[in-house]
Structures are given as C-alpha cells and as structure tokens.
C-alpha cells in the first residue's frame, strides 16, 4: 500500500528510527523511536483494515507499582482517576492493564486514524497526540513517586 510507504517516510523525516517488529502478524507494523530509543510508538494497519492504529504502551515500573500499593486506597484511586481524566482529555483511547486491576501493570494509549484522505500533517498531529498522552503517563508516575535526594519516603 502506497500509504504504508508514505507513513514510514513521514516518520523518518521526523528523525525517528523505524523498526519492523519480527513476526508482526499485521500487513503493516512499525515501531518508531527517537535516536535515544524512548519512547516507542507503534503504527499498525490491521489486516483488511482501512485505518491505522497509532499506539504506545507504557509499563508501570515495579517501584511505582509498590508505591501505589502502599498508598491509602482513597489516594491511589484519586491518583489513577486524575490520570485517566487527563489522558481522556487528550482525545485518545486508553486502557489500564490488566483491566479492572487496582494497580496497573501497564497503560496503553492509542488512536485509530482513517487511511482515506490521510496526509502528512494529520498523521503527525495524531502521532504526537498519542506520544504526548504516553509521556503524560510516564511523567505523572515519575513526578508523583520520585524521591528527592536523601528522602526515605516517596510521600514526605
């Protein structure tokens, strides 16, 4: 598909590295990342689909999972609800995995984009919408649970 090649070209023009995941079952699947290697954003066209899915998966660091587990239930629920609201406000789909877990192992953000009429600007806008939502997740966990120098507790 010509649009597959265009998307790969657009991503490379942004200075991003492109890798085709080995054994990817989809007819088009690329993993993209800046030269630093992170964050990774995938662009996938499912079989027989007339759309692409731009997606980013974020693993919740074990230290952050432990910190969530040690929070009061009310505080944990408030943190996760605020994060969900912030992600939703960015206009992306998201899932906390596993579903309905009190403490997520991962967060996936995604956005389907119709192939019809897709141009470089719209693709880049949607790509960065997903990337920025993923970075919001990363930053929210990192800033909420980071330790200051000499700090023994994540909350004091």
C-alpha positions in Angstrom: 0.0 0.0 0.0 1.4 3.4 -1.0 0.2 5.0 2.2 2.3 2.5 4.2 5.4 3.7 2.4 4.3 7.4 2.9 3.8 6.9 6.7 7.3 5.3 7.0 8.8 8.2 5.0 7.0 10.8 7.2 8.2 9.2 10.4 11.8 9.0 9.1 11.6 12.7 8.1 10.9 13.5 11.7 14.3 12.0 12.6 12.8 8.9 14.2 14.2 5.4 13.9 11.9 2.8 12.3 11.9 -0.9 13.1 9.6 -3.6 11.8 8.9 -5.9 14.7 9.9 -9.5 13.9 7.0 -11.9 13.4 4.4 -9.0 13.4 1.2 -10.5 12.0 -0.2 -7.3 10.6 0.5 -6.3 7.0 2.0 -3.0 8.2 3.6 -2.6 11.6 6.4 -0.3 12.5 7.9 0.6 15.9 9.2 4.2 16.0 11.5 5.9 18.4 13.8 8.9 18.6 17.6 8.2 18.4 17.6 8.0 22.2 15.4 4.9 21.9 12.5 6.0 24.0 9.5 6.5 23.9 8.4 3.8 21.4 5.3 4.5 19.4 3.8 1.8 17.1 1.9 2.4 13.9 -0.2 -0.6 12.8 -2.5 -1.3 9.9 -4.5 -4.4 10.8 -5.3 -7.0 8.0 -8.0 -5.8 5.6 -8.4 -2.5 7.6 -8.8 0.9 6.1 -7.3 2.6 9.1 -4.1 2.7 11.1 -3.7 2.5 14.9 -1.1 4.6 16.5 -0.3 3.2 19.9 2.1 3.5 22.8 2.4 1.0 25.6 3.8 2.2 29.0 4.9 -0.4 31.6 4.4 0.8 35.1 7.8 0.5 36.9 7.8 -2.0 39.8 8.8 0.8 42.2 5.8 2.8 41.1 3.6 -0.2 41.5 4.9 -0.7 45.0 4.3 3.0 45.8 0.8 2.7 44.5 0.2 -0.4 46.7 1.5 1.4 49.8 -0.9 4.4 49.3 -4.2 4.7 51.1 -6.9 3.3 48.8 -8.6 6.7 48.6 -5.3 8.4 47.5 -4.5 5.7 45.0 -8.0 5.8 43.4 -7.7 9.6 43.2 -4.3 9.5 41.5 -5.5 6.9 39.0 -8.8 8.8 38.3 -7.0 12.1 37.8 -4.6 10.3 35.4 -7.4 8.7 33.5 -9.2 12.1 33.2 -6.0 13.7 31.9 -5.5 11.0 29.3 -9.1 11.1 28.2 -8.9 14.9 27.8 -6.2 14.4 25.2 -8.6 12.7 22.8 -7.0 9.2 22.8 -8.3 5.8 23.7 -6.6 4.2 26.6 -6.6 1.0 28.7 -5.1 0.3 32.1 -3.9 -3.3 32.0 -4.9 -5.7 33.3 -8.5 -4.4 33.1 -10.1 -3.6 36.5 -6.8 -4.2 38.4 -6.4 -1.9 41.4 -2.8 -1.4 40.4 -2.0 -1.4 36.6 1.0 -3.3 35.1 0.8 -1.1 32.0 -1.1 1.7 30.3 -1.8 1.6 26.6 -2.8 4.8 24.7 -3.9 4.7 21.1 -5.7 6.5 18.4 -7.2 5.0 15.2 -6.7 7.1 12.1 -8.7 6.5 8.9 -6.5 5.9 5.8 -8.8 7.8 3.5 -7.5 11.3 3.0 -4.7 10.9 5.5 -1.9 13.4 4.8 1.4 14.1 6.5 0.2 16.9 8.7 -2.8 14.9 10.1 -0.7 11.8 10.6 1.9 13.8 12.5 -0.7 15.5 14.6 -2.3 12.2 15.6 1.1 10.6 16.1 2.2 13.3 18.6 -1.2 13.3 20.3 -0.6 9.6 21.2 3.0 10.2 22.1 2.2 13.1 24.3 -0.5 11.2 26.1 2.0 8.4 26.7 4.5 10.9 28.0 1.8 12.3 30.3 1.5 8.8 31.9 5.3 8.5 32.3 5.7 11.9 33.8 2.7 11.5 36.1 4.2 8.4 37.6 7.7 9.7 37.7 6.9 13.1 39.3 4.4 11.6 41.8 6.7 8.9 43.0 10.2 10.2 42.7 12.4 10.6 45.7 14.2 13.7 46.5 17.9 13.5 47.5 18.0 12.0 51.0 14.3 11.3 51.1 13.4 7.9 52.5 9.7 8.1 51.8 8.1 8.7 48.4 5.5 10.9 50.0 7.2 13.1 52.6 
